[in-house]
Amino acid sequence: MYGDRNQPQTDMLYRHGDVLIRQISTLPAGIQKRTGATLAHGEITGHSHRIQQSQAVQLWVNGSELFLEVKAPSATLIHEEHRAIELPQGFYRVWKQREYRPDAYVEVED
């Protein structure tokens, strides 16, 4: 990070294995609440990218798009195979990495 640490940073990118998270200034209109604190499940390993302090966050969806709201001063993103990442309070767009196959783009299986 750069700049004044007391000011919210937007457009910050975080990579956590096959999950990409970008801080955004606001949530889009028309989104719906989703329960839980898991950003992505590992289909092969059974591991997951999840927020350690589930009460500190709210997940939101808009169709297939996933958004994260960190309501506490910070929240910790964890996974069994990756170093933990502290996410500051704010709004985030979450993507799961995709790969190209000749017949389609598909999400990467963990």
C-alpha positions in Angstrom: 0.0 0.0 0.0 1.0 3.6 -0.4 -0.2 7.0 0.6 -1.8 8.0 3.9 -2.7 4.8 5.8 -5.6 6.7 7.4 -7.3 7.3 4.0 -9.2 4.4 2.4 -7.4 3.0 -0.6 -9.6 2.2 -3.6 -8.6 0.1 -6.6 -6.1 -1.9 -4.4 -5.7 -5.4 -5.7 -5.1 -8.5 -3.5 -4.3 -12.0 -4.9 -4.8 -15.0 -2.6 -4.0 -18.1 -4.7 -6.7 -18.3 -7.4 -8.8 -15.5 -5.9 -8.4 -11.9 -6.9 -9.9 -9.1 -4.7 -10.1 -5.4 -5.7 -11.1 -2.7 -3.4 -14.0 -0.6 -4.8 -15.5 2.7 -3.6 -19.1 1.5 -3.3 -21.3 -1.6 -3.8 -23.4 -1.7 -7.0 -27.2 -1.3 -6.9 -29.4 -4.3 -6.9 -27.2 -6.7 -5.0 -28.4 -9.3 -2.6 -27.0 -10.6 0.7 -25.4 -13.9 0.8 -24.7 -15.8 4.0 -21.3 -17.1 5.2 -17.8 -15.8 4.9 -16.3 -18.1 2.2 -15.1 -16.5 -1.0 -14.2 -19.7 -2.8 -14.3 -23.4 -2.2 -11.6 -25.8 -3.3 -13.3 -28.5 -5.3 -10.3 -30.8 -5.3 -8.6 -30.1 -2.0 -11.6 -29.2 0.1 -9.7 -26.0 1.3 -11.4 -22.6 1.0 -10.6 -19.0 0.8 -12.5 -17.5 3.8 -12.7 -14.7 6.2 -11.5 -15.7 9.7 -13.8 -13.3 11.5 -17.1 -14.1 9.9 -19.1 -11.6 12.0 -16.8 -8.8 10.6 -18.0 -9.2 7.0 -21.0 -9.4 4.7 -21.0 -11.1 1.3 -23.1 -9.8 -1.5 -24.0 -11.3 -4.9 -25.3 -9.9 -8.2 -25.9 -12.8 -10.5 -22.5 -14.6 -10.7 -20.6 -11.6 -9.3 -19.4 -11.7 -5.7 -18.8 -8.7 -3.5 -17.4 -8.4 0.0 -18.0 -5.8 2.7 -15.5 -5.6 5.5 -17.5 -3.9 8.3 -14.8 -4.1 11.0 -11.6 -2.1 11.0 -10.0 -5.2 9.2 -10.6 -8.8 8.5 -8.3 -11.7 7.8 -8.5 -13.7 4.6 -7.2 -17.3 5.2 -6.6 -20.5 3.3 -4.6 -23.6 4.3 -2.0 -23.2 1.5 -1.6 -19.4 1.5 -0.3 -16.6 3.8 -3.1 -14.7 5.5 -4.0 -11.3 4.1 -5.5 -8.5 6.2 -8.2 -6.6 4.3 -9.0 -3.1 5.7 -12.6 -1.9 6.2 -14.3 -1.3 2.9 -16.0 -2.8 -0.2 -14.4 -5.4 -2.5 -15.2 -7.2 -5.8 -14.1 -10.8 -5.8 -13.1 -13.0 -8.7 -12.1 -16.6 -9.0 -9.3 -17.2 -11.5 -10.4 -18.7 -14.8 -8.5 -20.5 -17.5 -9.0 -20.8 -21.2 -9.9 -24.1 -22.7 -10.7 -24.4 -26.4 -14.4 -24.8 -25.7 -14.9 -22.3 -22.9 -13.4 -20.3 -20.1 -13.7 -22.2 -16.8 -13.0 -21.4 -13.2 -9.7 -22.9 -11.9 -10.3 -25.9 -9.6 -8.3 -25.8 -6.4 
